[in-house]
Amino acid sequence: MLEIPGWYRKKWSIADATIATAGSCFAQHIGRFLKQSGFNFLDVEPPPRGLRKDRWLGNGYGMYSARFGNVYTSRQLLQLLKRATGDFTPKEAAWEKDGGVVDPFRPTIEMQPFGSVAELEASRKDHLAAVARMFEQADVFVFTLGLTEGWISEADGAAFPICPGTHGGAFDAAQYRFANLQYPAVCQDLETFMTKARKLNPNMRFLYTVSPVPLTATATDQQVVVASCYSKSVLRAVAGHLAQKYDHVDYFPSFEIISSHVMRGTFYAPDMRTVVEPGVAHVMAQFFSEHVPSKKAKVREQEPAEEDDPDDIACDEVLLEAFGEQP
């Protein structure tokens, strides 16, 4: 199975491109390999000098091209761009937690809650300005689609990365509703996102992947494996459709390489959810068989230490485990 060829053929080169990444937790692996392999990886919010390396991940540094944390759904991605360009300001500004406040749209980005709403808003202002720069500067935007399930504000349609109440705030059924995005909604979200992004940066190209990490829980009434299959199927179908429709969109099959039947579950840890490092390396080997950086490429961020733990990624979904062990 490790000798199966032809998983991927690139549509265009990224050798000299400035590359930005975002997405679900599996996308953190993609960014790490791009940086280590010498591509022009864009990091608009690098860790401040003097911050200990073991505190980078807990404070949202080095995960993606900006400190937005995991972006699981197409709705979150579109909302992020709208917020960065000033087209949308959510009504919900802060969630209370442990005597402080957290950002509802990146609640796990700091190791400790902000001391005040003013402090949170100052951080958010700088962050969104950085996100706007990211979209203006990136030649290629790599996005890993992770979920169709999410929680939405009834007040203004704002999309949250986790269920309110799991890491700040309090759940209220009158204020929040569960949404399981269907194919038309995901497709519209991404097409709208790309149109808006290319208004900022007319030559931007998009490389989509689908996370092979299955759902750890579901808010639907389906068994979680069935719910996971639905979610991944929708995301894979949309990504494939967009890659066929647009010259500026490519698709890389990380999902198929890890989760297809021919791989026999080899690249999953005993929990049958976590992708082990040999699996990540095999996926990226297929990617780098097509994409090679130019000799001029340089990593555009503070260099990571050599002792990086390849399994050290942040995944908000595990917070759901605190609410029981029901399948």
Residue, then its C-alpha position, 0 to 999 in steps of 0.5 A: m500500500l505504501e507503493i501505490p502511485g499517482w495519488y496527486r498531480k499538481k495543477w500549478s506550481i507553488a515553488d516561489a509562492t507565498i503560502a498561507t494556511a488555515g483549517s482544522c487541526f490536521a492542517q497544522h501538520i501541513g503548515r509544519f512540513l511546508k515550513q520545514s521544507g523551505f517553502n515561502f510560508l507566511d506567518v503574520e503573527p509570529p511568536p514574540r522573541g523571548l516567549r518559550k518554545d513550549r508556550w507557543l502552541g498554548n498561545g496559538y503561535g506557529m499553528y497557522s499563518a495567523r493566530f486564529g486557531n482551528v477553523y473547522t467549517s466553511r462558514q467560519l472561514l468566510q466569517l473570518l475574512k468578513r471580520a478582517t475586512g470590516d464587513f461583519t462585526p459579531k454582536e457577541a464580543a466576549w465569553e466569561k471564563d475563570g474570572g476573565v474573558v475569552d474570545p468567542f471566535r478563538p476561545t483557546i488561543e491564550m493559555q489564560p483568559f484575558g483580564s478584561v474585555a478591553e484587553l481582549e478587544a485590543s488583541r482582536k483588533d491587532h489579530l484581524a489587522a494581521v489576518a487582512r495582511m495575510f489575505e493581501q500577501a498570500d499567493v496561495f491559501v491552503f485550507t483544510l476542511g474539517l467539519t460541517e457541524g457547528w454552532i450558530s448565534e441566533a442573533d446574527g448568524a455568527a459561527f463559533p469554533i466550539c459549542p458555547g459553554t465548553h470553553g467559556g460562556a454558557f450554553d443557552a438554547a434560545q441564543y444558539r442553534f446547531a447547524n450541520l451544513q449541507y453541500p449547497a451551503v458549503c459550496q456557496d460559503l467557499e465560492t463567496f470566500m474566494t470571490k471576496a479574497r480575490k478582490l483583495n488579492p486578484n491573483m490568489r490561488f486556493l489549495y483545498t484538502v479534507s482532514p482525515v481526522p474523523l468526528t470525535a462526537t456529533a450533535t446530530d441524532q446519528q451514530v458518530v461514524v455515520a455522522s462523520c462519513y456524511s461530513k467528510s463526504v460533503l466536504r470532499a465533494v465540494a472541494g472536488h467540484l471547486a477544483q474542477k470548476y476553477d483554474h485557480v483551485d487545486y485539491f490535494p487528497s490527504f483524506e483519501i491517502i489516510s482513510s481509504h480502504v486500501m490503507r487498512g487503518t494503518f495510519y491511525a493511532p489505537d483511538m482510530r482517530t489520531v493520525v500518527e506521524p508516519g501517516v502524516a509523513h506519507v501524505m506529505a511525501q505525496f505532496f512533495s513528489e509534485h511540489v518542490p520549493s525554489k532555492k530562493a524560498k525562505v521560511r518567513e517566521q521565527e525558526p522553530a526549535e529542532e526538538d518540535d514534537p510532531d504529535d503536538i497539535a491543538c484540537d478543540e474537538v477533544l473538549l467535547e470528551a468532557f461531556g460524556e462518553q456516549p457514541 
